[in-house]
Amino acid sequence: MSIIEKTLNEKLEDINKHLEMVEVMLGECREIPDYKVRVTSGNGCSQYYYRNDANEYIYIPSAKRDFAKRLIQKDYYNRVKEELTQQKRLLERFISGYKVDALENVYRKSCKGRKNLLKPIELTDEEYIEKWMEKHQGMQNPYNANMSIKTKRGECVRSKSEKILADLFYENGIPYQYEPAFRLINGKLVYPDFVLLNVRERKTYYWEHYGLASDESYSNKNIDKLCLYENSGLRIGDNLIISLEAEGIPLDISLIQEKITNILL
């Protein structure tokens, strides 16, 4: 689902929630007649009339102002319901006809001869991934000791947990690179565990795994690193994802998959 589709469906869900809310409120007003209210102004004061079943306008005295208030409130709920229903109908019609890959298909359906001479407005996903992989080279960490654990994609990593992560990315079809180079604000190069691409949003994320979270010196070192990341543009909750394990607390695979699903797919 594209970010546009997600936004439209979230808006549709929001409309449905408001419709449910209005239906409840109208249910609480069922004893109030569906009289239309006319409001006039005189001597700086508002005067209220309701139109009865005989199509006559009846003045509502100030002593019965609460009656006018209830009539106006119910009329408001009815008008809100009508507007929400219309917006829902329009949005459903648009969503049903919207094609997220319309631009991409114009290029894809062109013959090879045309493609050779065409410069598409927007890269296809395959082309974008290829360029992204070239830009974000993996295996940049010069410290290559103890890299004997092979992932399903074929690269070697430093730990079993990193293999688990890499294999989950691979199985979910997420483009990734292992240990890319990232330059901090102070000019120093560091090598996060993974860089990943959300293809739908075409957004780049970095993933750091902390496998010794219960070790005080390890944790302090990596807290300093996270602060440097933040000052260098990598922020948890935006474009930096972390995972943790500690002594007696193994890697939570279900939580990792949840992060993959909610953030990267």
DRENKE-186977 format. One record per residue (C-alpha): x, y, z. Coordinates in steps of 0.2 Angstrom, whole numbers, plus 5000, padded with zeros to 4 digits. Layout:
N
XYZ;...
This chain:
265
500050005000;500750174995;500850325007;499450404997;498350254999;498750235017;498250425020;496650405010;496150245020;496550325036;495450475032;494050355027;494250265044;494150435052;492550475043;491850305048;492250335066;491450505066;489850435058;489750305072;489950445084;488550555076;487350405075;487550375094;487250565097;485750555086;485150405095;485150505111;484150645102;482750525095;481450605106;481750775100;480650825085;481550855068;480951035067;481951165057;482451315067;482451495060;483551625069;483251815067;484151955075;483252115083;483952245095;485552145096;484751985102;484351825093;482651765091;482151585088;480751505078;480351325074;479351265059;478051135065;477250995055;475951125048;477351225040;477051365053;478451455061;478151465080;479151585091;480151505105;480151615120;481751645131;480951535144;481051385132;482751425126;483351245130;482051185118;482851285104;484551225109;484051045108;483251075091;484751165084;485951025091;484950885083;484950985066;486851005068;487050815070;485950785055;486950905044;488550835050;487950655046;487450715029;489050795025;490050645032;489050525021;489350625006;491250635009;491350455012;490450414996;491650534986;493150454995;492650274992;492350314974;494050394972;494950254981;494150124970;494750214954;496450264961;497950164954;499550194964;500650124950;499850214935;501350314931;502450164932;501350064921;501450194907;503350154906;503149974910;501949944895;503050034883;504049924871;505849894873;506250014859;505350154867;506150124884;507850134876;507450314872;506350364886;506750454902;505350414914;504650544925;504850424940;505950274942;505150104943;505450024960;506749904953;507750054946;507550144962;508149994972;509649974961;510150154962;509850154981;510949994983;512350074973;512250234984;512250135000;513650014999;513749885012;515249795020;516149965023;516849925041;518649895039;518649785055;518249615047;518749495061;517549355066;516349375052;516049185048;514149185050;513349185033;511549255030;510249185018;510749325005;512549265006;513549395016;514449365032;514049455048;514749455066;513349375076;511949255076;510749405080;511349505065;511049345055;509249335061;508949515057;509749505040;508749345036;507049435042;507449585030;507849465016;506249355019;505149515019;505949575003;506649735011;508249805002;509649815014;511549835016;512649775030;513749895039;513650045028;514750195031;513850345039;514750515043;514450595059;514250775062;516050775069;516750705053;517050535060;516450375050;515450245059;514650085053;512850055058;512349875057;511149895043;510450025031;508649985024;507450055011;505550065013;505150044995;503350104997;503950275005;505650274996;506350315013;508050265020;508150195038;509650135048;509549995061;510649965076;510649815086;511349815104;511649645110;512449675127;511149805134;511449735152;513349775151;513549955159;515050005149;514349945133;512750035136;513550195141;514650185125;513150165114;512150305123;513550425118;513450345100;511550375100;511750555105;512950575091;511750495079;510450615084;511550765081;512050695064;510250675058;509850495063;508350495076;507450355084;505650365079;506050445062;507450365052;508350255066;507750085072;508549995086;508349825093;509049755110;509449605119;510349575136;510849435147;509349325150;508349425138;508549355120;508049445104;506149455102;505849395085;503949445085;504449625090;505749635076;504449575064;503149695070;504449835068;504749775050;502949765046;502449935053;504050035048;504849955033;503449885023;
